[in-house]
C-alpha cells in the first residue's frame, strides 16, 4: 500500500513540475536540475563534481553538428554532456 502511494505521488510530481530529461530540451531552454541519479555511481559522482546536482539552473546552448554532445551553461561554466549521460538527468523546465 505504501509503495503504491509513493509511486502515485512520484508520478504526480513529474506532471506538476514539468519534469523531462535534459536530452529532450530545446536549444536556448533554461531548466533546473530535478535529479541526477544514474545507474552508475561513477557517472553520478562526475555529474556532481561538474556542478550538476538538484536545484542548479542551467541553459542549453547548442548541440554538436551530429547532435552529440550538448553544450550547457551551469553557472559560469560551459559543459559538454553526452546525450547518453544527459538521458539520466531529470530537469524542471523554467522557460
N, C-alpha and C positions, 0 to 999 in steps of 0.2 A: 504494500500500500504506500509506504513512504517513497520507495523507488519510483513508482508511477507519478506521484506528486512532484518529485524533483524533476523528472523528465518533462512534465507538462509545464512547470514553471520555467525551465530552461528554454523550451520551445517558444513560450510566450515572450520571454525576454528577447529572443532573437527577432521576433516580429516587431516588438515595440521599439527596439533600439536601432532598427535598420541594419542589422549585422550582415556583413558579407565578407568574402575573402579578399585579401589585398590584391591578389592576382586578377580579380574581376573589376577593379576600379579603373575609371577612365583617366586619361592624361589630364592633369590640371586639377584633379579632385583632391579635396582635403578630407582627412579622416583622423580618427583617434583609435589607437590600438585597444581592442577589447580583450584579446588574449593571444598569447604567442606560444601556446602549448603544442609541442610536437611529439612524435613517436620517439624521437631521438633526443636524449638529454644533451648530447654534444651540440646539436643544432640549436636547441633552446638556449644553451649557455652562450653560443656565438651571438644569437639574436639579442640576448640581454646585454652582452658586452658592447654591442654596437648601439645600444640605446633603444632597442625595440622591446618595450615592455608595456604592460597595461597602463592606459591613461595618457600616453605620449601622443601628441599630434604630429602629423606628417603630411607631406604633399607629394603626390605622384607627379614627377616632372616629365619623364619621357620613357619610351621603350627603345631598345636597340632595333636596327633595321629589320632583323628577322624575328622580332618580338620578345627576345630573351637576352639579357636581363632587363628588369625595371630599374629606373633610377628614381630614388625618393629622397626628399629632404627631411631629415629628422633633426630639429633644432638647427644649429649652424652647419651640420654635417650633410654631405651628399653621399648616399649609399647606393650600391648596385646590388640588387637582390634577384637571385634566380627565381624563375616562375615556380619551379617545383618547391622551393622554400617558401615563397610568398603564399602558396596554397595552404600552408598551415597557419597563417596569421589571420585571425578574425578581427575585423575592423568595424567601427561605427562611423558611418558617413556624416561629415559635418556640413559639407557643401558640395 
